[in-house]
Amino acid sequence: MRRRRRSWSILLILVALIAALAPPTAAAAPDERPGRLPDGAFLTAKNGGNTVAATIREDEARADGYRHIDTPAMIDRLKQLNVTMFTYDIWESPTDWDDLVEEFVPAAEAAGIDVMIYLVPPSECFLNDRPHVAGRCSRPFELDFVRWAEEIAKLSLKHQNVKSWAIDDFLSGPVNQALFTNEYLTKIENAQRAINPDLKWYVTLYPGEITDHSMERIAGTVDGVIYVYFVYGSTIDPSQVETGLDHVLAITGKAGKELVLLGYFGRFLDGLVHPDERYVAEVLTRAKPYLLDGRIRGIMAYGAPLDALTQQPGTDYRAHSGMGSLSFSISNNVPTSPGHFAAASQRVAVDPKAKQKTVSFKHTDYQEGGDAGYQLKQLLVDGKVVWSQDFTSDTEEVWHDETVDVTELLAGKSSAEISFRLFHQQGVTFSPNDTRFDVVTAQGIKITNGGFERPGGWRMSRNATQLHPYVDLYSPARPAKIFNAISKGYAEVRGTSHTPLTEPTFDGLEISPANRAMTGNGRLSFSIPREVDVAPDTCAAAAQTMQVDPDSPRYEIDFWHTDPIGGLHGRYFKQLLIDGVNIWNRDVGDGWPWFYLQGSDHQGPIDITEFVRGKGSVKIEFRLCSGSGAVSGLDVLDYKIDNVRTIGLGLRNGGFEDDSGWTLTGSGPISVAYAN
């Protein structure tokens, strides 16, 4: 399951909303539930597109020049995770299939772990004859799903733990829908059944795609549907698990198809606030009765962080200070209506003797731009708006201070209700945002948990499921926390013991708004001051000359990058050059601002063999350049690069933890610096 494209249809989302508003069906009472996992049911984990820490790969390349799956480490973690199955993605590397067949499946079989093999559809397959622009795909058989069915079926006869396979994003977009007709699905079905009729086959569908019509498309073919759970792109809202399951079960059950619940337990790029251990535990608790009484066949932990001792990306820290802040978020591709709101409220004691009564707080937002008059940040006292500010009046990702005098309003009162609110004065169709409040203090008023350092003290409310109020608590050890939440939840379902991983500590890690590194304290930062004119074809660069290993069978560069700009095209370009040749060129306005991406959203590590082979050294250069036209009018642009790695090259200081290794040059207002 990859991140959804920005071309989601509004209709699909509205269908999902209708389903979310349906009353939930009561779950079976605890004393009616079976005491063990039903036969054929499974608990699985899987990797995902642009998740972090979901796969463990070997640190060094093998003789073929690739970093392979670290099978022993993966098996150890899967046993600790209490899975009964692992869903093995074939997408990231051309070596994934061979690693699966030759190493992972036999090792999983010895460990008593079943395997589901997971493939991508045409929309997630990025083939190109030139390796440096080719992206990820399920290799080696690519889009020949008849061949895939045959080869997987043969593997399942050799290894009894290969139980099933699946196709991701099955009906997402016209290219997938054009390929996966009932006629083609029947060919796949016949090829598979001729070899192993017991092998199961699933397809992944989003809420609005699970319809009677889609069931007609798969009639007589696939065994079941993997239902992707989220609430309007959000992966912090578990409240609709039962409602969503009941809705889709009414459709899949009638069609005679099994149902598997996929929960986003790693980041989903449409969700601006990433899941934490609270969300994971609640989803598993709500889904447990459905699994134990046989209504669903399995639970899939998407993005389960098997490499659990890694650091949560620094950009996920969005508090002003401390670890927590109040978040009101709306995800990509989500429509709202006038009057929609999300709020956090508390009843406060008022000191009648205080001469002055004020509420002070800090606020920021991650809004991409847009017109004024739509989204408002507000403070209310006893239901009256005492402060309101439009999103467009602030510089994004900058904290602002406010103090509001409420002396007159609270005259003669011993208590009052204060509320922070995100209010949609007008409805939006596409306006992703995450507004934050922090460090709430007061004069003459007693505030509880004003630093949002714990979930309690505030009552969350909303009148639309599109908006998500949440107390977000950052932890650099979040991968381990989520891992332990999955392990504990799976152990409870299986009736087995749970031994949590020891959470790592990160000595010396700076946790503050200033540290925007992916991991550690260092990153490379390209920046442009706010509202300045930049001449055409102006660049800043960070370059390093690297020695080439003549014995390496291939050469690769891998890096993570992010910037806060989305949807503003043609102004600035992110580039990677090798000996002056521009081999990677991305518009700053590309998708998925704020989150570190690996290479590009579907590319990952870049094969640069054709530009390196036969040379003694090469000059690697990262650049940020203005376009061919004059550029002005942007908020502060901070384009970040971190965690650079290479194969076959003598890279120095790829984590930018000090000021060595790179030569930095800037031109005009575009600058580049070490941020550490």
C-alpha angles and dihedrals in degrees: 000000000000129000114285121256122246088246092078108143117243087224092063090053094047090052088053090051092053088052091048092054094054114106113259122247112241114256121233114277114258094251090055096055121101114254097231142033108285119245111275094017118123145194112211143171129207144183121245144196111291094350115146124235095357095123131040114218128180115267095229131049118249126230090284092059097250133112103236132205110280095231099182092051092045093051092049092052094045090055089050089049092058094230122157091202141021122216104217115207117214100197116083104066138019087235095061096094094048091046089052096048100038102035120004103049095048091046092047090049091054089049094050094248121138122218135223114191115219125204134184127236127230093279090062098042115094109185125174134163091230109071097213092063098034114108138199124307139151102275148227096019095031110182098355096108094172088060091045091053091051095048095045090048090052090050090050091056091053094045117033093201092070096095106161150349135215144199119226127226088005101181100017107130135354096279092060093043091050092054101041101064120152088253093056092042089054090055090052091047094050093048092052098043092050089064104030119002090185095062111106127221128201137182128206118236133176121230097265091046095060099090138134087259093056089047088056089053093056096037113137093010130065121045099221154347129253104217114209110217122209136123110237093325093311121128097188098068115084095166097102100050095108094039092051094045093049092050097051094039089061088059102037093041092055089050092049094242127141118238128220121189116224114199121192103236093156126050121299110199095221089057108078094198113053125225121268135193093273091059093044093051093048094049091051092047092052094045096046098085091051091054097044095050093045101249090123126032100215151349120235121201103210113208094005102181103239090166084061100160093067123105123263107245113271092231088068087070105094105158123111091226138344115025104289141063139165112260131196108185139179119188133224119288094014122139124208137184132229111282097026113140147167121206145180116208141177137182108239133193115241121212105226090199095058111107093204129035120193139162117214126188146151124239141181139163142207097217117153097219129267136146127319122253100048114084120031131188110216147181118206130190116198089343096308120118107237097167131023131171133179118236093232093063093069134072105242119249092017120115117231130195125228133179118188122195111220098165096119094044092053097044110138095005125124094192140015142176118246121194135186111207145184105212127188106212088180128018120257131210099196119007112128113194147158114200119189137201124191144159096035110186134163148195116228091002129089111227121195119213093352090164092055091228092148134026096251134083097056130079112221120214140165139168095214129047089218091076121067125203113193143157100232116203117193120214125175085212093057094122090059092045092052091044090054092047091054092044092050094046093048091047090053091052092048095041092237133128124273123216110184123220114249105254113241124240122218107212114205094013112146110221109194141102087270094065107078095158118128090230131356121008102291136082140148112257128199111188143178124194118245120276099357129142115244122197119235118273094015115153145182120199145190112202137180130181108222130194115240121229102227092202097056112113091214141003129230141175122202126184142154123228141174143174134180097238123100132168098011104112136188098024107091134011133205111217143183118201131189114199088339096310113123104226101162123039123172129175110237086229092065121128129288107034120193096029127093111244127195107242095312129341094273103018111066115174114017122229106225098170095122091058097044111035114110096016127114093214139358135203112235113197132183114198143180113203137177118237128255092273129065112275129209143139104061127134115237109311117209112178109189133199125186144157098033114184132176141194117217095005132098098239120181127200098357090166094054091225091146137018098265138105102031133082110220122204130174135186124205116321094344108093137175127205145159108261105202 
